[in-house]
Amino acid sequence: MKQKTLFYCTECGNETAKWAGKCPACGAWNTVVEQPEAAKLPIRGSAKSSRKAGMPLRRARSVTELETDDEIRFPTGMGELDRVLGGGAVKGSLVLVGGAPGIGKSTLMLQICSKLCEFSKVLYVSGEESEHQIKLRAKRLRVESDQLFVVSETSLGDLVELVGAEKPDILIVDSIQTLYNDSLDSPAGSISQVKDCTMTLMQLAKGQGITVFVIGHVNKEGSIAGPKVLEHMVDCVLHFEGDQHTAYRILRAAKNRFGTTNEIGVFEMRDSGLVEVENPSEMLLSGRPEDAPGTCVTCVMEGARPVLAEIQALVVTCAGGNPRRTSNGFDYNRSSMLLAVLEKRGGVKVSSCDAYINIIGGLWIDEPAADLAAVIALASSYLDRPVPRDLAAIGEVGLTGELRAVNQLSQRISEVRRLGFTKCVVPAYRIGELGEFPGLQLIPAHNIAEAIRGALRQTQ
């Protein structure tokens, strides 16, 4: 009998009966892959038979009966990770750490074991490395504890039995793509296997109060099920980002049921492991050129943390008839809109020029507060006049060229002042409510034309 197959989207997990180039659910292109359909076991007896013999029926309780006095958070030993998690890991939670292969996810998880083993029993399960390889990496990271237990295992059933025998407080699975359930016909790493294994781990976390960290790889080709299909099942989704050719890594919270989302933690990869970067603003601004046109600093909010970022722009005369637009770390559509506003409302003729925007440090900026700094950087490059090194710009740009106030403006300006800047271009709207910032001159502007004049006038 021919085995039936289904088609799955590796981005959202949507199932379809036939292949399509574009997923009908999420709209992603080239993400639909074919997988064998999981065998369906016949249902015997009534619905009560799904409960094990002798197990009582669970009773629903009033929310007023539940107690939350006990402290359920505990530190991981890395302040940046605790910040992203919302103050520490939560007992009985399921945390997914996703990122590209080789970015440093396994290093991060093994490194926190040094602190976790001081007050809990940790079981590290790896399906990618042997126990000897894990020991070599732990020795390099200086992780030594008799409360850390490691095992190389890929069978989900054996893993569940091992957890029942060892009874760990914390379970780390590296990675979810290597686990497989023998009862499913699909290969390890498929949509059905990844979902089934994650559901079993979630039952372990909630039923036994075990804190589970799961590592998930992201494949750019979409041939392997990535963390996208698991986001609705886990409590926290952490994305480990960064370029493998650079030393800095950014840990970002995309989902967190116990804390703030879009919080970030910054690490530096060294030979001895990951080192926390407590002040990412200084890291992102290090090496800034002196008196170079086309660069401006802004302040963005990453969760509850203000972070200073450098926006670089390059505007050159187009050699052909079709100007090129490129952005790295900045939304492409928004950069195109800002270029149009700059020409129409700012009087800077950039329509016949190639324009490039780059965010230094691998940071991705997706909030409107960086609009003004991008516009000033573009104008500075076009006019070949540098922006003062001690000047920053914060504000949203509208289609009519007006400047709009942004949220948490006082907190952003305080961070600008703390980093040693002496001038800051801000929207004139509600500037009287900001108060005093000793040592920092606020330059109010109603539109981008005033902002450009105010920023570039400081160099004269």
N, C-alpha and C positions, 0 to 999 in steps of 0.2 A: 504494500500500500504506500502510495506516494505521500511523503511527509508534507504537511501544509506549512506554508511560510507566511509571515506577516512583515509589514514594512513599518519601521519606527523612525521617528525624528530624533537625532542625537542631541538636539538642543532642548526640546520641550517634552519628549517622550510620547508624542501623539502617535497613535496607531492608525494605519490605513491599509486597505486591501490591495492596493497597487502602488507601484513606484511613481513618484512625481519629482520633478526638479526643484519645486518650491513647496515647502511644508504648508498645508492649508490652515494649520492652527497658528503658528508663530510667524510665518512668512519668511523663514530662513531658507537660503538657497543651498542646494547640494548637501543637505543634512539627512536625507531619507536613505536608510540602509535596510537591507533584507536580513531577517533573522528567522530561524525556525520557531514555529509556534510551540509554546510550552505545553506539555501534555497535561490535560485536565483530568484530575482524579474523580471517579464517580462519587457522588454524594450518597451515603448510606444512612438509612434511618432518618430520624427527625433532626431538627436543628440542635436539639439538646445533646446529640452525640458528638458534636464538635468540642464539648467540654470533657476534660478527662474525668474518669470515674473517681468518685469520692470527693471531687472538688466542689465546694459550695458556690452557689450563684452569688456574684458580686452585687452588693447593695449600693445604690446611689446615695450619697450623703449630701446634706446641706452644706453650702459653702461656709456657713457660720461655725460648723463643727470642725473644719480643717484648721490646723495649727501651722503657723509660719514663724514661730519664735526662734526655732533652731537656725543657726547660721549655716546656710547651704553653699556659700562661696568659699573658695580657698585659693591662695596664691599659687601661681605656676612657677615662680622664681624669675620670671622675665617681666619687668614692668611694662614694656611695650605691648606684650601679649595680653597682660591683665587689662591694660587700657582698652584694647580692641574688644575684649570679651565683656567689658562693662564693669570691671573691678575684680576680675578673677573668674576661674572656672566654676561652674555650678554642678553640684552633686546630682548624678542621675541624668545629665544632659548628653546629647549626641551632637558633636561638633565635627563639621566637615571642613577640612583644609584642602583647598584646591589650588592648582597651579600647573604650569608647564613642567615636563620632566627635567630634572636637574637644576631646578630653581633653588632648592634648599629646604623643601618641606620635611624630608626625613631627618635632616640635620636639626631643624627646629624642634621636632617632636622628641628626638633622642636627647637633645640638650636640656629640655625642661625636666627630664626624668631625674636629673641630679637633685633638684629641689623637691620634686614630688615624692621621691623615695624617703625623704626625711620623716614624713608623717603618714605614708600610705604605701600599699603594695601595688606595684605597677607590673602589668603584663604587656610586653611589646611583641606583637605578632607581625612577622614580615613574610610576605610571599615572594619577595624579589631578591632577598639576600639570605645567605646561610647564617647560622648562628655564629660561626667563626668570623664572618665578615662584619656582623653587627658588633662583635667584641672588638675588632680592630678599629671600627669607627668610634665606638664608645671610649676606647683608650685615647684616641686622638682628641676627643672632646673632653677628656678628663671626667668621664661619668663612671663612677665606681660605687656600687651599693649592693648589699646582699638582699635588698628589697626589690631589685629590678630583675625580672625574669624574662628571658627572651626565648622565642621559639620560631622556627621556620615552618609555616603551615599555610596551605591553600584551601583545605577542605572546610566548608562551613560547619558540617556536623562535628568533625573532630575539634574545631575551635569552640563550639558550644560546650562539648564535654570537658574540654580543658579548662574553660572558665568555671564550670561547675566544680571541678576538682581543686583548682588553685584559689578560687574565690578572691580575685583581685579587687582593689578599690578603683583602679584606673586601668582602662584597656585602650591600647593604641594599635590600630590596624593599618598596615602599610603594604599594599594599598588595596582599596576596595575592588579595583579591576582584576586583582589576582585571585580573589575568593570565588568559589563556585559551589553550587548546591548539586549534589549527585542526583536528586530527583528531577532536575530540569535537563532537557536535552540540549539546550543552547550552550555555546562555549562560554568560558570565563571572559568577562569584560563586556558581554552583550547587555542590552537594555534589561531584559528579564532577569538575568543573573544579578546585575548590580542592584536592581530594585529589591529583589527577594533577599539578598544578603543584607542590605541596609535595613530592611524591615525587621529581620531577625536581630540585628544589633540594636535597633531601637527598642525592641521588646526586652532585651537584656538590660539596657540602660534604665528603662522605666520600671521594669519588674523587680530588679535586684538592686537598684540604686547605684549602678556602676557608671562612672563618667567615662564616656567612650569618645576617643579622637579617631577620626577616619580620614585617611589621606586619599585624595582622588586626583588622577592625572587628567589634564586637558590636552586633547589632540587637535591641532589646528585643522587637520583634514576631516575631522568629524567621524572617523571610522571607529572610534572607541567611545563608549558612553561616558560623558563627562559629568561633572557635578551639577550641570543644569537640570538633569532629570531627577535629582535627589533633593533639591532645595526645599520642596514642600514637606519633606519627611523629617528633616533634621531641625535641631533647635538653633544652631548657629552655622553660618556659611562664611568662611574666611578665605579670601583670595590672596595668594602669595604672588606678587607681581615683581617684575624687574627684568632687566636685560642680563643674560648669562655672561655677557662680556664686560659688565660693570660690577662694581663691588656692592652697590646699594640694593636693598630689597625693601618692598613696601607690602605690609600686611594690612588688608582692608576688610572690614566687616560689611558684607553685602546683606546679611540677615542676622538678626540677633533678638531672640525672644526675651532676653534678660538684660538688655542694655541698648545703647545708642547704635544705630546703623551708620554706615559710612565713616566710622572711626578708623584711623590708620595708625599703624606702628611702623617705625623705620628701623632697619637693621643694616649692618655692614658685614659682608661676608669676608672672613679672614681664614688663614690656615688653621687656626684653633677653633673655628666655628663662627656662629653669628654673634655679633656685638651690637648691643642696643645703641641707637642714636637718640639721645634724650632731647636734643634740640635740632629738629630737622630743618628749620629755617636757615640756620647757619650752614648746614650741609648743602642745601640747595643753592645757596648764594655764594658758596666758596668758589674761587677762581673767576669771579666776574671781571670782565675786561674794563680797563680804564678808558674813559672818553671815547667809547665806540658807539657809533650811531646804530639804532635799531634794537635797543634793549631797554626794558622797563620792568620794574618790580611791582607786584600786586600782592594782596593778602586774601587767601581763600580759607574757607572753613572746612576742615575735615572732621566731621562729627562735631565735637565740642572743642576741638583744638584749632587755633588760628595758625596757618602756615604761610610763610612768605615764599613766593615763587617768582622766578625770573622768566619773562616772556621775551623771546628774541624774534625779530622780524627782518626779512630781507626783501627789498623791492628793487628790481632791476628792469631795465628796458627789455621788452620782449623782442627776440630776434626774429620770430615768425609772426604769423597773423593771428595765432590763437594763444593768448596769454595763459600761463600755467599757474595753477593754484595748488599749494601743498600745505598741509598742516600736520604736525606731529605732537600729540598730547593735547590738542585743542580741536573742538568740534568743527568739522569741515564746513558744514552748512552755515554755522554761525560766523565763521571767518569770512565766508563769501558775503554774508549780509553786512558785516562790519566794513568790508572793502567798498561795498556799494554806498553805504552811509557816509564813509570817509570822503568819497568823491562828490556825492551829491550835496552833503551838508557841510563838509569840512573844506571843500575847495581844493582837495589834493587829487590830481588826475592820475589815478592808478589803474584805470581801465585798460590801458595799453602796456601794462607792466606785468612781469612775473612776480608773484608774491608768495613768500614762504614764511610760515609761523612755526616756531618750535618752543616747547616747554622743557627747560633744563631739569635734569635729574630723574627723568622717567616718570614724572608726575602727570596725571591726567586731570585736566581742569574742565568741569562741565557746569559751572555756575556762572550767572551773568555778571558777578562782581568783577570778573577779570576783563570785561569788555573794554573799559577805559584804558587800561594798561596796554592791551593789544592795539588799540587805535593809535595811542601815542607812540608805541614802538614802530608801527607801520609808517606813520608820518615822519618820525625821526630818521628812518632809513631812507625814505623818499627824498627828504630835504637834506640828508647827509649832515644832520646836526645832532650831536649826542644829547641824551637826557642826563641831567646831573646824577652822579652816583648815589647821592643821599636823598633822592626823590623817589616816592612811590605814588601809585595811582589806584584808586578804588572807586568803582561805580559801574552801573548798568547803562548801556547805550540803547536808546529807542530808535525807531525808524526815522523820526524827524530830527535826529541828532541831539535830542535832549538827554540830559543825565538824570537817572533815577537813583534814589537812595536804595541801599541794600540792607539786609537784616544784619544785626549784631555789628553795626559800623563802629561803635565805640570800642568794642573788644578787638576789632581788626586794627584800629588806629593805635591802640595801646601796644599791640605786638609790633607794629611798625616803629613806634617810638623806642621800644625796648631793644630793638636790633640796631639802634644808632642812627636811624634816618632822621633828618631835620626838616624835610618838606614832604607834604602829602597832598595830592590833588584829589578832592572829594566833590560830590554833588552839592550845589549850593542849597538845595532843598533841605530844610530842617537842620542846617548847620548850627543854628543858635542853640539847639538842644544838646549838642555834643559835650559842652563843657570845655575846660582848659586842659591842655596837654603841654606842660612846661618843656621847653626845648624843641618843640615840634611846631612848625608853621603850617597851618591848614590853608590850602589854596582853593577857594570855592569856585565852581564853574557851573554855568547853566546848560551849556551845550559843548559839543566836542571841539568847536572852533575856539572857544574860550579856554578849554582845557589844554589844547595843543599850544596855544600862545603862552599860557601860564607856565607850562612845563618847559618849553624850549627857551623862553625868555630868561630862565634862571642861568643859562649858559653864557649869556652875553656879558 
